[in-house]
Amino acid sequence: MKYTQKQIDKFNRQKYIVELDKIAKNLFSMFRNETVKSDKFMLKFKQLKEKLDEKDEMHLESEYYKRLKEYIVRLYAQTCEVEYFDDKMFADIRDAEMSHLNRLQKLKNRTTYKKDKHKVKSQNQDWG
């Protein structure tokens, strides 16, 4: 079976988005877990980022995924590409980065589809 270029691009975009989501989920889990230290964080983050880098970079339409990608690149540069990153530095950024991830999640949830029947203002408009 022969796939069209459009189908291949869609498949690759979905794989790229899955990797972005996986990184976000893992980062949030590591920030939330108090037993995770800087060395374990850096090792896991490097593995996740390498898997993302193996995928072809995709054009992302969604504002959430664009910001998530920017966030991952910034955090990676701030933690894994610096000369020295220790447990104290990791503890210092932990709360702020969880807050950033929460804001990104709110951005994602804000754009979810909601049926009219579930919107309060549209109910009972015909009643009078």
N, C-alpha and C positions, 0 to 999 in steps of 0.2 A: 504494500500500500504506500502510495506516494503522498507525502504531506506538503501542503503549500507553505510558502515562506511566512505567510501570516499566522498559520497554525504553529509553526516552529517558534516564531517570535512570541506568541502568546504563551506557549509552554515555558520558554526561557524566562519570560517576565514573571510568571507564576512561581517558578523555582527561585528566582531572585528575591521575590517578595516573601516567600516562605523563610528564606535564610535571614532576611531582615527581622522578621517576627521572632524567629528562634533566638537571635542575638538579644533582642529586647527582653524577651522572657527570661533568658539566662542572666542578663545583667541585673534585672530587677530581683531575681532570686538570690543572686550573690550579694547584692547590696543589703537585702533584707536579712540574710543569714549572718548573725553576729560572729559565727565561728570561722567565716571565710577571711583569710589573711591576704595581704597584697600579692604574695608570690603565687598562691593558688588562683587568685583573680586574674593576674596577668597571664598565667599559663592557659587558662580556659578562654579568656578573651582573645588571645593570639590564635588559638585553634579555631574559634568561631570566625574571626576576621579572615583567616586564611581560606576557610571554606567559602566565604562570601567573595573573596578576591578571585577564586577559581572560576566563578560564574562570570559570564559576559556582563558588563555593566549595562543596565537597561535604562531607558527613558521612563521616568515615573511621572504619571499624571497627578496622582493623589498628593495633596499637600502634606498629609500625615506621613506618607512614605518618603517624600522629599526631605522633610524635617528629621525623620528618624535616621535616614542615611547621613545627613549632616551631623546629627548628634553622635552617631557611632564613630564617624571619622574624627570628630573633635575629641571625644573621650579617649579614643585609641591613641591619638597624638599626645594627649595630656597624661596618659598613664603608661602605655607600653613603649612609646618612642622617646621617652625622656631618659636621661642618663641614670637618674636615681629615683626610685619610687618605693617607699616603705610603708609599713603598717600604719604609722601615724598619719601620713599623707592620705592613705586610703580611708582611714577613719574620718579625717577632716572633710573629704568630699562625699562621703556616703549619703548623708541626709539630703544634701543639695542635689545629688544625682538621682536619688529616688524621687525627689520632687519634680525634676525635669521629666523623668519617665512617666510620672503620673499625669503631668500636663500633656504630654504626647498622647497618652492613652485617652484622655478626655477629648482631645482633638479627633482621634479616631472614632470614639463613641458618638460624638456630636453629629457626625455625618452618616450615621446608620439610618437605614430606611425605616420609616414608621408609617403603618397603614392609617388612613384617615379615621377609621372606626376607633382607633386607639387614642386619637387626639381629643382632648376634653372640649376644646372650643368648637369643634365641628359637631359634637353631639347635641341633640335637642334643638337644632336651629329651626326645624319645621314645626315645632310645638309652639303654640301661642295662645 
